[in-house]
């Protein structure tokens, strides 16, 4: 789910008359000015809250979330609203509303169900193509295909900031029926270039011990999603070479992730902070020290769509070192966390005295 936001900036310094009250630090404003700004922020938050509640009510009345004119219109409005950029105070007021807190879990569940329906619909449409060329054409005509390229490019940039070596084996937990990220990532690895026809970097290279054709293991607990994705990728010919599939729960005992250089955890895997912490511990225990994890999260109003992950908790930092956090402001909805697997914690909880470094990265 995506929306493009444009920002224009002028090439000259603003005049004093161009500066509005909202641009000034609140400690330079008088009591009346602060009250006026507070009132404006509250009105804005109230408007957002009313719209969220209205959208939730409309979605709750739908009989299903199969793609259609009304369904598409409602979810497009929701995504458009959640991708607006607002100041922290306004966002906090929205999430501080009791009614908003009450609808967030079911709203995210509706988004998850609708996303599954959309992906499954397109996977079947692509599979039904009469030829491989037509199947690839249908794949790349998917409404959000370019957005997935953009997201994957952000993620590869963030990954390379942590380790300037392209991975040979990647696992994606929560890949769903239309594994677009995996396909975009796989194509980028094969071409040794960023998605979207970006130029190669001379410093990018494959690990010497990996085959020329990288492997991406797509993992999902839903057998129907795995079957749908597998059949679709088989229809894509050489574009799908290197795509593997496994039906297993996230963090399940059957998963063996020790040989993987990078493991993705999708935004919808784990519905709460506690679930995501437990999942990270389970996944990290199956990975080797030094391997990377990419977790998708959210920020601002986008957290209405996907749960936000706090990676700075003691539980998280026991197993991973945070390398970078990326918060896109443009068409990409998901935020990106790149983390490196630490050595297993000692019985007394010591992590070798390392102090985790948390940075921000803009690709």
JOPEMO-V613899 format. One record per run of one state. SS is the DSSP state (A for helix, B for strand, O for the rest). FROM is the first residue (numbers start at 1). TO is the last residue. If there is no record, write none. Layout:
BEGIN
ss;from;to
SS;FROM;TO
SS;FROM;TO
END
This chain:
BEGIN
ss;from;to
O;1;15
A;16;18
O;19;20
A;21;23
O;24;25
A;26;28
O;29;30
A;31;60
O;61;68
A;69;82
O;83;87
A;88;95
O;96;97
A;98;127
O;128;131
A;132;140
O;141;144
A;145;162
O;163;165
B;166;166
O;167;168
B;169;173
O;174;179
A;180;191
O;192;205
B;206;206
O;207;214
B;215;220
O;221;222
A;223;235
O;236;236
A;237;240
O;241;242
B;243;247
O;248;261
B;262;265
O;266;272
A;273;285
O;286;291
B;292;297
O;298;299
A;300;304
O;305;313
A;314;317
O;318;319
B;320;326
O;327;334
B;335;341
O;342;359
B;360;360
O;361;363
END
